[in-house]
């Protein structure tokens, strides 16, 4: 068994555990970057990475509505049409819902 197979899971678990291994300033900088990225693009850095890996549009907020996190453009359009809204609105977290007509 190679050292790569042993150490990669250990290293990943340490960095992803959230147990204070990552310095506070780096965590704050990442959060600030995610906020700026979310305002500019509507997605966090994690959603951009997952979208790049899968080749689909990924948004974590979709799980609240019981939808797949990652969708193709066609699947997202089908989801929007299934809501049967006259007016579609998106929250600041990019969650879609039916809006009220004025």
C-alpha positions in Angstrom: 0.0 0.0 0.0 1.4 3.4 -1.0 2.0 6.2 1.5 -0.2 8.4 -0.7 -3.2 6.2 0.1 -2.5 6.4 3.8 -1.6 10.0 4.2 -4.1 11.6 1.8 -7.2 10.6 3.9 -5.5 11.6 7.1 -4.4 15.0 5.8 -7.9 15.6 4.3 -9.6 14.7 7.5 -7.4 17.1 9.5 -8.0 20.0 7.2 -11.7 19.4 6.8 -12.5 18.6 10.4 -12.9 22.2 11.5 -11.0 21.5 14.8 -9.0 24.7 14.7 -6.2 23.4 12.5 -6.7 26.2 10.0 -5.7 29.6 11.5 -8.5 31.9 12.4 -7.3 34.7 10.0 -7.4 32.2 7.1 -10.9 31.1 8.0 -12.1 34.7 8.3 -10.5 35.6 5.0 -12.2 32.6 3.3 -15.5 33.6 4.7 -15.1 37.2 3.5 -14.1 35.9 0.1 -17.1 33.6 0.0 -19.4 36.5 0.9 -17.9 38.7 -1.9 -18.1 35.8 -4.4 -21.7 35.1 -3.4 -22.7 38.7 -3.9 -20.9 38.8 -7.3 -22.0 35.4 -8.7 -24.7 34.0 -6.4 -22.5 31.0 -5.5 -20.0 30.2 -2.8 -16.5 28.9 -3.6 -17.6 25.4 -2.7 -20.4 25.6 -5.2 -18.1 26.9 -7.9 -15.6 24.0 -7.3 -18.4 21.4 -7.3 -19.9 22.9 -10.5 -16.4 22.7 -12.1 -16.0 19.1 -11.1 -19.4 17.9 -12.1 -19.9 20.1 -15.2 -23.4 21.1 -13.8 -24.8 24.1 -12.0 -24.5 23.3 -8.3 -26.2 25.2 -5.5 -26.4 23.9 -1.9 -29.6 25.8 -1.2 -31.6 23.5 -3.5 -31.5 20.7 -0.9 -34.0 22.7 1.2 -36.6 22.2 -1.6 -35.7 18.5 -1.9 -34.0 19.0 -5.2 -30.6 17.7 -6.5 -27.7 20.0 -5.5 -26.3 19.8 -9.0 -28.5 20.1 -12.1 -28.1 20.5 -15.8 -29.6 23.6 -17.4 -32.5 21.4 -18.7 -33.2 19.9 -15.3 -33.2 23.4 -13.7 -35.7 24.7 -16.3 -37.9 21.6 -15.8 -37.8 22.4 -12.0 -38.7 26.0 -12.6 -41.6 25.0 -14.8 -42.8 22.5 -12.3 -43.3 25.4 -9.8 -45.9 26.8 -12.1 -45.3 30.4 -11.0 -46.5 33.6 -12.7 -43.6 35.5 -11.2 -40.4 33.8 -10.1 -38.3 35.4 -7.3 -34.9 34.5 -6.0 -33.8 35.2 -2.4 -30.3 36.6 -1.5 -29.3 33.0 -1.0 -30.4 32.2 -4.6 -33.5 30.2 -3.5 -36.2 30.3 -6.0 -39.9 30.7 -5.1 -43.1 32.1 -6.6 -43.5 35.8 -6.1 -46.7 37.8 -5.6 -48.1 39.8 -8.5 -48.8 43.4 -7.7 
